[in-house]
C-alpha cells in the first residue's frame, strides 16, 4: 500500500515538475512586441517556396532550449523631431540651401509581411538604433524632394511639399516593414532669408489687393449714393 502511495506521489511530483518546466519555456509576447523564433521546427515555406520564419505577436509560444532561439522587436510608435540642414532646392532657385524641421511618428507594421521585413533589417537592434536608421532614411527622402522643387513652390504650396515628402518616405520605409502614422513639416527656412522675403512680398501683395478691393467698394458705394441722391432730387423737382 505504501509503495502505491509513494508511486502515485512520485508521478504527481514528476507531472508537477514537468508542468513547471514547460511553463518556463513559454515566452509571452505583448501586443506592442513581435517575437521571432528561429532554429529547428521554427519556420515554413510560403506559396512561392520562400522560407518564412515564425513570428508571434500578442500571444505566447513554446520555445525549445538550444534547438531554438528568439529575438524581440518593438511595435510601439517612435515619435521623433529631426532636421535637414543645407538641402539644395531645385527649380529656378537652384543652389539655394534650405533648412527644414519635421515631426514624425513611425512604427513597425503589425502584419506578418511587415514584421518579417523588419526582423530581416532590424533583428537584434535596440529601439534607439532602429529609430536612427529610420530618421536617416527620412532625411534622405526629404532631401530628394527638396531638390525637385523651387523655394517659390515650397513657400507657395506647403501642402504639396508635405504630400510629396510623405509619399516618398512611405515608399522608402515600406521596404523595411515600417509604416508612417504622421509626418509634418514644423518649419522651413533658408540661411539667406529668401523664404522670409517671399512671405513678406506675398503679404504685401495681399494687403495691396485688399486695399484695391476696398477702394473699389467705396467707389461703388459713392456712385450708388450719388445716383440715389440724383433720383430723389429729380422726383422732388417733378412734384
Order of alpha helices (4+ residues) and beta strands (2+ residues): alpha-beta-beta-beta-beta-beta-beta-alpha-alpha-alpha-alpha-beta-alpha
